[in-house]
């Protein structure tokens, strides 16, 4: 690709619906070319079509965050299409099963815990490390990990979910490790809390819109070069964790 191309390319994982789609649309609205990362082909294509209809330059990227091979193939696809990556939003996440006490800590189903961690934590690591060579080519690369204040040891909000909540605690800790490791580079890494958003994830029973949830991710994805690193933020500012 042309090295003087100033259009930023952003990959949003789990971008076919909910907050991920709203983040993709918001980044597209400020001029980013958006790579819609999603496992489900039909959902991915529908999201790309909807984004293009809204005037966003978007393309689909097949991405299963639980697969090393899929993450590597996604990076190769983005390299062919854009040549570099300016923004990575690790949004793909699952709540995990809760039936039969699966996320009650006293009866915790370890298979549920493994499954949740594989997507919410290992998935973010897989995708980040696959994309780092492309991010290093960008002038002001940004990584945003979508977390939740349910992972805050200070706040301890939300229902007891002993797989999901710790997955977000671990994601925040990994975010801090990346920020420390990349402190002497241009890559700025932070975690975002979208708040309690009405999506299929919450049964659409929540006070905030996906657009409201997406706002903090978009802000962290477009931080200035002297912006904060390794933090956890929501609309109000830093979240204690």
BELWOVEN-V10132 format. One record per residue. N is the residue number from 1. PHI is phi in radians with two decimals (NA if undefined). Layout:
N:PHI + N:PHI
This chain:
1:NA + 2:-1.15 + 3:-1.22 + 4:-1.60 + 5:-1.17 + 6:-1.64 + 7:-1.20 + 8:-1.45 + 9:-1.91 + 10:-2.16 + 11:-1.81 + 12:-2.03 + 13:-1.47 + 14:1.07 + 15:-1.62 + 16:-1.38 + 17:-2.80 + 18:1.03 + 19:-1.11 + 20:-1.05 + 21:-1.13 + 22:-1.13 + 23:-1.15 + 24:-1.02 + 25:-1.15 + 26:-1.15 + 27:-1.19 + 28:-1.11 + 29:-1.15 + 30:-1.73 + 31:1.78 + 32:-1.34 + 33:-1.42 + 34:-1.95 + 35:-1.60 + 36:-1.54 + 37:-1.56 + 38:-2.80 + 39:-1.38 + 40:-1.41 + 41:-1.08 + 42:-1.11 + 43:-1.12 + 44:-1.11 + 45:-1.14 + 46:-1.13 + 47:-1.14 + 48:-1.06 + 49:-1.07 + 50:-1.14 + 51:-1.16 + 52:-1.11 + 53:-1.12 + 54:-1.56 + 55:1.53 + 56:-1.62 + 57:-1.40 + 58:-2.27 + 59:-2.52 + 60:-1.58 + 61:-2.32 + 62:-1.13 + 63:-2.65 + 64:-1.86 + 65:-1.21 + 66:-1.55 + 67:-2.14 + 68:-1.04 + 69:-1.12 + 70:-1.15 + 71:-1.10 + 72:-1.14 + 73:-1.14 + 74:-1.12 + 75:-1.10 + 76:-1.11 + 77:-1.12 + 78:-1.19 + 79:-1.07 + 80:-1.13 + 81:-1.41 + 82:-2.14 + 83:1.49 + 84:-2.80 + 85:-2.33 + 86:-1.66 + 87:-2.38 + 88:-2.12 + 89:-1.98 + 90:-1.46 + 91:-1.81 + 92:-0.98 + 93:-2.82 + 94:-2.26 + 95:-1.49 + 96:1.52 + 97:-1.10 + 98:-2.16 + 99:-1.21 + 100:1.08 + 101:1.26 + 102:-1.06 + 103:-2.07 + 104:-1.36 + 105:-1.00 + 106:-1.37 + 107:-2.33 + 108:-1.00 + 109:-1.45 + 110:-1.15 + 111:-1.18 + 112:-1.13 + 113:-1.02 + 114:-1.06 + 115:-1.12 + 116:-1.14 + 117:-1.12 + 118:-1.08 + 119:-1.47 + 120:-1.30 + 121:-2.01 + 122:-1.07 + 123:-1.08 + 124:-1.12 + 125:-1.18 + 126:-0.96 + 127:-1.20 + 128:-1.01 + 129:-1.21 + 130:-1.19 + 131:-1.59 + 132:-0.97 + 133:-1.03 + 134:-1.29 + 135:-1.14 + 136:-1.15 + 137:-1.42 + 138:-1.51 + 139:-1.25 + 140:-2.44 + 141:-1.23 + 142:-2.33 + 143:-2.13 + 144:-2.15 + 145:-1.78 + 146:-1.41 + 147:-1.95 + 148:-2.76 + 149:-1.22 + 150:-1.13 + 151:-1.49 + 152:-1.33 + 153:-1.23 + 154:-1.39 + 155:-1.43 + 156:0.82 + 157:-1.57 + 158:1.34 + 159:-1.20 + 160:-1.24 + 161:-2.39 + 162:-1.39 + 163:-1.88 + 164:-1.14 + 165:-1.04 + 166:-1.10 + 167:-1.10 + 168:-1.37 + 169:-1.07 + 170:-1.15 + 171:-1.07 + 172:-1.09 + 173:-1.15 + 174:-1.10 + 175:-1.00 + 176:-1.11 + 177:-1.14 + 178:-1.07 + 179:-1.06 + 180:-1.16 + 181:-1.13 + 182:-1.76 + 183:-1.03 + 184:-1.70 + 185:-2.04 + 186:-1.47 + 187:-1.43 + 188:-1.82 + 189:-2.11 + 190:-2.52 + 191:-1.96 + 192:-2.17 + 193:-1.95 + 194:-1.39 + 195:1.46 + 196:-1.57 + 197:-1.91 + 198:-1.33 + 199:-2.47 + 200:-1.15 + 201:-1.07 + 202:-1.88 + 203:1.14 + 204:1.00 + 205:-1.93 + 206:-2.74 + 207:-1.36 + 208:-1.78 + 209:-1.44 + 210:-0.97 + 211:-1.12 + 212:-1.13 + 213:-1.15 + 214:-1.33 + 215:-1.01 + 216:-1.19 + 217:-1.12 + 218:-1.14 + 219:-1.11 + 220:-1.23 + 221:-1.30 + 222:-2.14 + 223:-1.04 + 224:-1.17 + 225:-1.10 + 226:-1.75 + 227:-1.21 + 228:-1.14 + 229:-2.32 + 230:1.25 + 231:-1.80 + 232:-2.26 + 233:-2.28 + 234:-2.24 + 235:-0.99 + 236:-1.47 + 237:2.25 + 238:-1.21 + 239:-1.74 + 240:-1.16 + 241:-2.62
